Amino acid sequence: MTWMLLRDLLSGVNKYSTGIGRIWLAVIFMFRLLVYMVAAEHVWKDEQKEFECNIRQPGCENVCFDYFFPISQARLWALQLIMVSTPSLLVALHVAYRLGREKRHNKKFYVSPGSKDGGLWYTYIISLVVKTGFEIGFLALFYKLYDGFRVPYLVKCDIRPCPNTVDCFISKPTEKKIFLYFLLVTSCLCIVLNIVELGYLVLKSFVKCCLQRYAQNFKSSAYKCHNLDYAMCNEIVPKLHQKHNSDCSRSIPQKLDRSDLQEW
């Protein structure tokens, strides 16, 4: 997989992301991928060739370099960049599955294939959790391998076949330290964006669920109230009608005189 292919794949995810997710993609493109391709990769390009120790014992420099740099820092950052970007492709694959399902059945199953509801919401949440886990895991791994986020000017090595403790010098330590801090800050920024987006989606879903439940309860209460009013009307109207008939019967004389009939 080339960097351009990864960039094209992530560009397709952009239209299915939230506003915070688009900011995360911009940070990945501009401050991590672009910086790594243009500058950082070249800074660590000849790190083993320029790693020097103040002794000419055969094999000493190779052993010391392998001890202090078990994994190349540049390759570790590249691996981290790939791993934290890959979970976003799950969203694009899920949307493609929705589109294929609608096309296969020739039927509209979703309001919009890219709308984050149902299974796609869970896929998006899982991708955020996995991305955050990869970011934190790689930072912890880097800290464990290199004993902190630093690039020393001088390291002391006493590993065989070195005959004694020798001084080894790392090439361009200040420049590497600057890029290391820059990549560390952008990685922490991506973690914060992922956590904020995760909280936003969960809070939005919670509010939506509460509003739907409130609307259902309100509708149910209105329906019960309507039925109660209808039942009360059915009870009250016959009573009023009966009372009206009884009043009318009392107001009309039961026996009428012949004179009354004539007047009538």
C-alpha positions in Angstrom: 0.0 0.0 0.0 1.4 3.4 -1.0 0.8 6.6 0.8 -1.2 8.0 -2.1 -3.5 5.0 -2.1 -4.1 5.5 1.7 -4.8 9.1 1.0 -7.3 8.3 -1.7 -9.1 5.7 0.5 -9.3 8.1 3.4 -10.7 10.9 1.1 -13.6 8.6 0.4 -14.4 8.3 4.1 -14.5 12.1 4.4 -18.1 12.5 3.2 -19.3 10.0 5.8 -17.6 11.7 8.7 -18.9 14.2 11.2 -17.4 17.7 11.4 -15.0 16.6 14.1 -14.0 13.6 11.9 -13.2 15.9 9.0 -10.9 17.8 11.3 -9.2 14.6 12.3 -8.7 13.7 8.6 -7.2 17.1 7.9 -4.7 16.6 10.8 -3.8 13.2 9.4 -3.3 14.5 5.9 -1.5 17.8 6.6 0.3 17.4 9.9 1.2 13.7 9.8 1.1 12.1 6.4 2.4 15.2 4.5 5.1 16.0 7.1 6.2 12.4 7.2 6.4 12.1 3.4 8.1 15.4 2.8 10.5 15.8 5.7 10.5 13.3 8.6 11.2 10.2 6.4 14.4 11.9 5.0 15.6 12.9 8.5 15.7 9.2 9.6 16.8 7.9 6.2 20.5 7.2 7.0 20.3 6.8 10.8 22.2 3.5 10.9 24.9 4.7 8.5 25.5 7.8 10.5 25.4 6.1 13.9 29.0 6.2 15.0 30.9 4.8 18.1 34.4 5.9 19.2 35.8 2.4 18.5 36.5 0.4 15.4 35.8 -3.0 16.9 33.9 -5.0 14.2 30.3 -5.5 15.0 30.2 -3.1 17.9 28.3 -0.3 16.2 25.8 -2.7 14.7 25.1 -4.3 18.1 24.8 -1.0 19.9 22.5 0.5 17.2 20.2 -2.6 17.4 20.1 -2.2 21.2 19.2 1.4 21.3 17.0 1.3 18.1 15.3 -2.1 18.1 12.7 -0.6 15.6 13.4 2.3 13.4 11.5 5.4 14.8 10.5 6.4 11.3 9.1 2.9 10.5 7.3 2.9 13.8 5.6 6.2 13.1 4.7 5.0 9.6 3.2 1.8 11.0 1.2 3.9 13.5 -0.1 6.1 10.8 -1.3 3.1 8.8 -2.9 1.4 11.7 -4.8 4.5 13.0 -6.1 5.2 9.5 -7.3 1.7 8.6 -10.3 1.6 11.0 -11.8 4.5 9.2 -12.2 2.3 6.1 -14.7 0.2 8.1 -17.2 3.0 7.7 -16.7 3.1 3.9 -17.0 -0.6 3.6 -20.3 -0.6 5.6 -21.7 2.2 3.4 -20.7 0.2 0.3 -22.5 -2.8 1.8 -25.7 -0.7 2.2 -25.5 0.5 -1.3 -24.9 -3.0 -2.6 -27.9 -4.3 -0.6 -30.2 -1.6 -2.0 -29.0 -2.3 -5.5 -29.3 -6.0 -5.1 -32.9 -5.9 -3.8 -33.9 -2.8 -5.9 -35.5 -1.4 -2.8 -34.9 1.6 -0.5 -33.9 0.3 3.0 -32.3 3.4 4.4 -33.0 7.1 4.4 -29.5 7.6 3.3 -26.8 4.9 3.0 -24.3 7.3 4.7 -26.6 8.3 7.6 -25.2 7.2 11.0 -28.0 5.1 12.3 -28.5 1.5 13.1 -25.5 -0.7 12.4 -23.5 2.1 10.8 -23.6 4.1 14.0 -22.0 1.1 15.8 -19.4 0.7 13.1 -18.4 4.4 13.4 -18.2 4.1 17.2 -16.0 0.9 16.9 -13.7 2.7 14.4 -13.2 5.6 16.8 -12.5 3.3 19.8 -10.0 1.2 17.7 -8.3 4.3 16.4 -7.9 5.7 19.9 -6.6 2.4 21.1 -4.0 2.2 18.4 -2.8 5.8 19.1 -2.4 5.2 22.8 -0.9 1.8 22.2 1.8 3.1 19.8 2.7 6.0 22.1 3.1 3.5 25.0 5.2 1.2 22.8 7.4 4.1 21.7 7.9 5.2 25.3 8.8 1.7 26.3 11.2 1.0 23.5 13.1 4.3 23.6 12.9 5.0 27.3 10.8 8.2 26.8 10.2 10.6 24.0 13.7 11.9 23.5 16.7 11.6 21.2 19.9 11.7 23.2 23.1 13.2 21.8 25.2 10.5 23.3 24.6 6.9 24.4 27.0 4.6 26.2 27.2 1.0 25.1 28.9 -2.0 26.8 27.4 -4.9 24.9 29.6 -7.6 23.4 31.6 -7.6 21.1 32.4 -4.1 22.4 35.5 -4.6 24.6 34.5 -1.9 27.1 32.0 0.9 27.5 32.1 3.0 24.4 30.4 6.3 23.4 28.1 6.2 20.5 26.7 9.3 18.7 23.3 9.7 17.0 23.2 11.7 13.8 21.1 14.9 13.7 19.6 14.5 17.3 18.2 18.0 17.5 16.4 17.7 14.2 15.0 14.3 15.1 13.9 15.6 18.4 11.9 18.4 16.8 10.1 16.1 14.4 9.6 13.6 17.3 7.8 16.2 19.4 5.8 17.4 16.4 4.6 13.9 15.7 3.9 13.4 19.4 1.7 16.5 19.6 -0.2 15.6 16.5 -0.8 12.1 17.8 -2.1 13.5 21.1 -4.3 15.9 19.1 -5.8 13.0 17.2 -6.5 11.2 20.4 -8.4 14.3 21.8 -10.4 14.6 18.5 -11.4 11.0 18.6 -12.5 11.2 22.3 -14.5 14.4 21.6 -16.1 12.9 18.5 -17.0 9.7 20.5 -18.5 11.8 23.3 -20.4 13.9 20.7 -21.9 10.9 19.0 -22.9 9.1 22.2 -24.4 12.3 23.7 -26.3 13.0 20.4 -27.7 9.5 20.4 -28.7 9.7 24.1 -30.5 13.0 23.5 -32.3 11.6 20.5 -33.3 8.6 22.4 -34.7 10.7 25.3 -36.6 12.9 22.9 -38.1 9.9 21.1 -39.2 8.4 24.4 -40.6 11.7 25.6 -42.6 12.0 22.3 -43.9 8.5 22.6 -45.0 9.1 26.3 -46.6 12.4 25.3 -48.5 10.8 22.4 -49.6 7.9 24.6 -50.8 10.3 27.3 -52.7 12.4 24.8 -54.3 9.3 23.4 -55.4 8.1 26.9 -56.7 11.6 27.6 -58.7 11.6 24.4 -60.2 8.2 25.2 -61.0 9.4 28.7 -62.7 12.5 27.4 -64.7 10.4 24.9 -65.8 8.0 27.6 -66.8 10.9 29.9 -68.8 12.4 27.1 -70.6 9.1 26.4 -71.5 9.0 30.1 -72.5 12.7 30.5 -74.5 13.2 27.3 -77.0 10.4 27.9 -77.6 11.7 31.5 -78.1 15.2 30.2 -80.5 13.9 27.6 -82.4 11.9 30.1 -82.6 14.8 32.5 -83.8 17.1 29.7 -86.6 14.6 28.7 -87.7 14.3 32.3 -87.9 18.1 32.7 -89.9 18.4 29.5 -92.3 15.7 30.7 -92.8 17.5 34.0 -93.4 20.8 32.2 -96.2 19.4 30.0 -99.5 18.8 31.8 -100.6 15.2 31.8 -104.3 15.9 31.4 -105.5 18.7 29.3 -109.0 20.3 29.5 -111.2 20.6 26.5 -110.8 24.3 26.7 -107.1 23.9 26.7 -107.3 21.7 23.6 -109.5 24.2 21.9 -106.9 26.9 22.7 -104.2 24.5 21.5 
